Amino acid sequence: MGGGVSKGMQAGVKTASPAELQQAVGGLDAAEKAKLLDALKVDDVPKAPTSITVYYWGPTVMNAYGRAIGIYLTLDQAGVKYDMKGPSDMPEGCAMAVPVIDIDGFCMGQCPAILVALGEMFQLSGKTPEEKMRCLQALEDMNDVFGERVKISEDAERKKKWFTYLDKKIQDKKWLAGTCEPTVADFHGVFAFETLKTKSVDFSEYPNMTKWWADIQAYPVVAKMYESLVDGRVMIPP
């Protein structure tokens, strides 16, 4: 009987509209609501990590943020505490190269993969399936921009192709994934576009990307990182 009731309730929840669910819950008394809330406290709800360490050259060993820019910005946006340590402190054999992140004893390398994991962990990769897909594509686009920074700076046609694509992609959107707030893609974009700056790439003729670049630089956690560029600290190492 219990199983039948459970299946019936599940079917009802799946087919009910948000308004119908709100009406149903609104009809419960205080004790019944408390019972429902207690039942929702399931064990498979992700728990916040208790320990996070980022292993990278900067800014502990070298006075720059470098490839870890997007990781630091994501963690700052999530509002979590984390430690920064140099590569020599990294557990042996956990990755081929830094940056590496250690979350509660589990180490992970490869910057884009780290950002995907952090975005999911801290709800910074979009809310809807469409936003999540946009975020993943934008994250890889930004990683490709970084990878092609030299070609973009030297080949006018390649630069035109990239920025025509990016400018159209973000049309009528404030952030790269079309979300209300920046995602891991935008934070990785800060890194990618900082590397373009080192190559003196001018994209001012592309209004949508020019506006995005201004907006992301002014976003609180990003602006705070720029404010920390004192005593010779830079975003990208020479």
C-alpha positions in Angstrom: 0.0 0.0 0.0 2.8 2.4 0.9 4.5 1.8 -2.5 1.2 2.5 -4.3 0.6 5.7 -2.4 4.2 6.8 -3.0 3.9 6.2 -6.8 0.6 8.1 -6.8 2.1 11.1 -5.0 5.0 11.1 -7.4 2.7 11.1 -10.4 0.7 13.9 -8.9 3.7 16.1 -8.3 5.0 15.4 -11.9 1.8 16.4 -13.6 0.8 19.3 -11.3 1.6 22.9 -12.3 3.6 25.2 -9.9 0.4 27.0 -9.1 -1.4 23.8 -8.2 1.5 22.6 -6.0 1.5 26.0 -4.2 -2.2 25.7 -3.6 -1.9 22.2 -2.3 0.9 23.1 0.1 -0.9 26.3 1.2 -3.8 24.1 2.4 -1.6 22.3 4.9 -1.5 23.3 8.6 1.8 24.1 10.3 2.4 20.5 11.5 1.7 19.1 8.1 4.1 21.6 6.4 6.8 20.7 9.0 6.3 17.0 8.2 6.6 17.7 4.5 9.8 19.8 5.0 11.3 17.0 7.1 10.6 14.4 4.4 12.4 16.6 1.8 15.7 16.5 3.8 17.1 13.6 1.8 20.6 12.3 2.1 21.5 12.7 -1.6 21.4 16.6 -1.4 24.9 17.8 -2.2 26.7 19.0 0.9 28.9 22.1 0.8 32.6 21.3 0.7 34.5 21.7 4.0 38.0 22.2 2.5 39.1 23.7 -0.8 42.7 24.2 -2.0 43.8 25.6 -5.3 47.3 24.6 -6.4 48.9 27.0 -8.9 51.9 29.2 -9.5 50.0 32.5 -8.8 49.7 34.5 -6.8 51.7 32.6 -4.1 54.8 31.7 -6.2 54.5 34.2 -9.0 52.8 37.6 -8.6 50.0 36.9 -11.2 46.7 35.1 -11.3 47.2 33.5 -14.8 45.3 30.4 -15.8 43.6 30.1 -12.4 41.7 33.4 -12.9 38.4 31.7 -13.7 38.8 29.3 -10.8 39.5 32.1 -8.3 36.6 34.2 -9.6 34.2 31.2 -9.4 35.1 30.4 -5.8 34.9 34.1 -4.9 31.4 34.4 -6.5 30.3 31.3 -4.6 31.4 33.0 -1.4 33.5 30.0 -0.1 36.8 30.0 1.7 39.8 28.4 0.0 43.5 28.1 0.3 46.1 28.9 -2.4 49.3 26.9 -2.6 52.1 26.5 -5.0 52.7 23.4 -7.2 55.3 22.0 -4.9 52.7 21.5 -2.3 50.3 19.5 -4.6 49.8 15.8 -3.9 51.9 13.7 -6.2 50.3 12.2 -9.2 47.0 14.0 -9.1 47.4 15.9 -12.5 49.9 16.6 -15.2 49.9 20.3 -14.6 48.4 23.1 -12.5 46.0 24.5 -11.8 44.6 21.7 -9.7 41.8 21.9 -7.1 41.5 19.8 -4.0 38.0 19.5 -2.7 37.7 17.6 0.6 40.7 15.4 -0.4 39.7 14.8 -4.0 42.1 16.4 -6.5 41.1 17.5 -10.1 43.2 19.0 -12.9 42.4 20.7 -16.3 41.0 24.2 -15.9 37.8 23.8 -18.0 36.9 20.6 -16.3 37.4 22.2 -12.9 35.1 25.0 -13.9 32.4 22.6 -15.1 32.6 20.9 -11.7 32.6 24.1 -9.7 29.7 25.5 -11.8 27.6 22.5 -11.0 28.6 22.5 -7.4 27.8 26.1 -6.7 25.0 26.6 -9.3 27.1 28.9 -11.4 26.6 27.2 -14.8 23.0 28.2 -15.4 19.7 26.9 -14.1 17.8 25.5 -17.0 19.1 22.7 -19.3 19.3 25.3 -22.1 21.4 27.7 -19.9 23.7 24.9 -18.9 24.3 23.9 -22.5 25.0 27.5 -23.5 27.4 27.8 -20.5 29.3 24.7 -21.5 29.7 25.9 -25.1 30.7 29.4 -24.0 33.2 27.9 -21.6 34.8 26.0 -24.5 34.6 29.0 -26.8 36.6 31.0 -24.3 39.1 28.3 -23.9 39.5 28.2 -27.7 39.9 32.0 -27.8 42.8 31.5 -25.3 44.2 28.8 -27.5 44.1 30.9 -30.6 45.2 34.2 -29.0 48.3 34.3 -31.2 46.5 33.5 -34.4 43.8 36.0 -33.6 46.4 38.7 -33.0 48.2 38.0 -36.3 45.5 36.9 -38.7 42.9 39.6 -39.4 40.5 37.1 -41.0 40.7 34.7 -38.1 40.0 37.6 -35.7 37.1 38.7 -37.8 35.6 35.2 -37.9 35.9 34.8 -34.1 34.5 38.1 -33.1 31.7 38.1 -35.7 30.7 34.8 -34.2 31.0 35.9 -30.5 29.3 39.2 -31.1 26.3 37.5 -32.7 26.2 34.8 -30.1 25.8 37.3 -27.2 23.4 39.6 -29.0 20.5 40.5 -26.8 22.2 38.9 -23.8 24.3 40.4 -21.0 26.3 37.3 -20.1 27.8 34.6 -22.4 25.2 31.9 -21.5 22.2 34.2 -21.5 21.9 34.0 -17.7 20.8 36.6 -15.2 24.2 36.5 -13.6 27.7 35.6 -14.8 28.6 31.9 -15.1 31.9 30.0 -15.1 32.1 30.8 -18.8 32.2 34.5 -18.1 34.8 34.1 -15.4 37.0 31.9 -17.8 36.4 34.6 -20.4 38.2 37.1 -18.1 41.3 34.9 -18.4 40.9 34.5 -22.2 40.4 38.2 -22.9 43.3 39.2 -20.6 45.5 37.0 -22.8 44.1 38.9 -25.8 45.1 42.1 -24.1 48.7 40.9 -23.9 48.6 40.6 -27.7 47.0 44.0 -28.2 43.9 42.6 -29.9 41.4 45.5 -30.6 37.8 44.3 -30.8 36.2 47.7 -30.2 34.3 47.4 -33.6 32.2 44.6 -32.1 29.7 46.3 -29.8 28.2 43.3 -28.0 31.5 41.8 -27.0 32.9 45.3 -26.1 29.9 45.8 -23.8 30.3 42.3 -22.2 34.0 43.0 -21.5 33.1 46.3 -19.8 30.3 44.6 -17.8 32.4 41.6 -16.6 35.3 43.8 -15.6 32.9 45.9 -13.5 31.2 42.9 -11.9 31.9 42.9 -8.1 34.1 39.8 -7.8 36.0 40.7 -10.9 36.5 44.3 -10.0 37.8 43.2 -6.6 40.4 41.0 -8.4 41.5 44.0 -10.5 41.7 46.1 -7.3 44.2 43.6 -5.9 46.7 44.3 -8.7 49.1 46.2 -6.5 52.8 45.9 -5.8 53.5 44.5 -9.2 50.8 41.9 -9.3 49.3 41.3 -12.8 46.5 39.2 -14.3 48.7 37.5 -16.8 52.4 36.8 -16.3 54.8 38.3 -18.8 
